[in-house]
Amino acid sequence: MDPMSTFVTDWARLSVSHCQYEVTAVPGASGVGIYALGDDLLHVNGPNEFTGFCGIHTGWIEARVRVLPGPPADVDAGWDAISEATLWCPSGLLSVIGLMGGTAEALTDVAVPPGLIRVRVHARHRLHETVRTDDDPPEQHELHVWAVSEETPWRTVLDDPGDATGSRSRRRPPSGRCCHLYRGRPAVRPCCRRCHLTRTRTTPACPGWRWSATGPRRSRSRWECCPPATWRSGWSGSTARL
């Protein structure tokens, strides 16, 4: 693609579930991760993807991608919420897909600059279906993409004053849910109450990665549970070791 031109996809209907969709810079990558960094519009899942949040729980939104030759000079008006993050896109292809695999041709394998890219997400009309009426405009999400030479943290550009998507606690998994990832621990057992997700982990996530113009470099990482490694059974009242 011409690095000096702007490319804009058509508006496309995207099927979303659980108020979420995935933005991935690696074709075929799984979008099911534990997100830990972000705000009410996006959560960073790793070096190649993030989750976007909608107002509608299950249904359709309108989305499109705008590929820019450089960072925008101004913040676009007319949006309720804007956030952005950096992704590593070695293939030069970006896709926006529903959480359960919903796709739209216009949003699949969009040509973007290969390497590090900055993705700015714009959203408006984020209303849950329980309050949405036929007179309300459709929910819209627009992604602006441009090449960058270094990684910068995600940030909130414009906070949604109404927080139409609900409380953060509804979308953030409780910290104890990382217990089932602890090696050797049966997934059916209750989570230890003091288990927490630390900065070190076995799967890539932004805190455990260092970035450069040539790509992400992994630092030492693993999952940990804080000592003592005990849990209390909710049905027997007994305490056992992990």
C-alpha positions, -999 to +999 in steps of 0.1 A: +000+000+000+011+036-006+026+049+027+015+084+018-022+076+011-052+071+033-073+039+029-108+036+044-129+004+043-167+005+039-189+004+070-196-033+077-219-050+100-201-071+126-217-097+149-205-092+185-211-113+217-207-105+254-201-068+245-168-077+229-149-080+196-113-088+188-087-067+169-058-090+158-026-083+138-018-120+133-041-139+110-057-169+127-045-160+162-068-169+191-086-140+206-095-158+239-070-143+265-072-129+299-071-092+294-055-072+322-046-038+307-070-012+294-101+009+300-138+008+292-132+007+254-103-017+249-081-042+268-047-053+255-044-091+253-009-093+241+016-079+215-006-088+186-042-082+197-067-064+219-103-066+228-128-038+220-159-033+241-194-025+228-226-014+244-247-041+229-243-075+245-252-097+215-261-084+181-247-062+154-225-031+153-211-011+124-173-009+121-147+003+096-109+007+095-091+039+083-054+034+075-035+067+078+000+077+064+009+091+099-005+100+133-036+122+131-030+158+139-063+162+158-087+140+177-118+135+157-150+150+170-184+133+172-173+102+192-183+092+228-150+073+236-116+070+221-087+048+232-055+035+215-028+009+218+003-004+199+003-038+182+030-057+165+018-066+130+045-087+111+021-097+083+008-063+075-028-076+078-052-065+105-086-081+112-116-071+133-137-102+144-165-109+168-157-126+201-174-158+189-159-156+154-182-133+136-165-118+106-171-092+079-152-093+045-144-056+047-128-060+082-108-091+074-071-089+064-071-052+060-037-041+046-018-020+071+019-010+074+039-041+086+057-038+119+046-017+148+013+000+144-008+023+165-045+016+166-069+042+178-105+030+185-134+054+182-169+044+195-203+061+197-239+051+205-228+023+229-262+014+243-272-020+257-301-036+240-322-034+271-323+004+268-319+008+230-349+018+209-357+018+172-351+055+171-314+052+184-287+053+157-266+021+153-236+016+174-204+025+155-167+017+160-140+032+138-103+021+139-075+045+128-042+028+121-008+042+114+028+030+115+051+038+145+088+033+152+085+025+190+060+011+214+040+034+237+015+022+263-022+021+257-040+053+267-075+067+270-079+096+246-115+104+253-133+088+283-170+079+278-189+102+302-219+080+303-200+046+305-230+031+286-213-003+286-217-008+323-193-012+352-158-023+347-162-051+372-186-068+348-160-072+321-128-076+342-123-112+353-117-116+390-081-120+398-087-155+413-096-168+378-059-172+370-058-202+394-068-227+367-036-218+348-014-228+377+006-259+366-007-290+383-038-275+398-071-292+387-093-266+370-124-279+388-111-269+422-120-235+437-096-207+433-075-197+462-087-163+474-052-148+476-041-160+441-033-131+419-020-124+385+015-110+387+034-092+360+052-124+351+032-150+331+036-179+307+016-163+279+027-131+262+012-099+275+023-064+273+039-061+308+062-091+299+073-078+265+099-053+254+094-036+221+116-024+193+112-014+157+121-049+147+096-066+169+087-076+205+113-093+226+102-116+254+114-111+290+113-136+318+077-145+326+056-171+343+023-175+362+025-173+400+002-177+429+011-159+461+022-181+491+010-199+510-005-219+482-037-230+499-073-229+491-105-235+510-132-257+496-166-240+494-185-272+500-164-292+525-148-264+545-114-282+542-081-266+533-057-283+509-024-276+492-022-266+456 
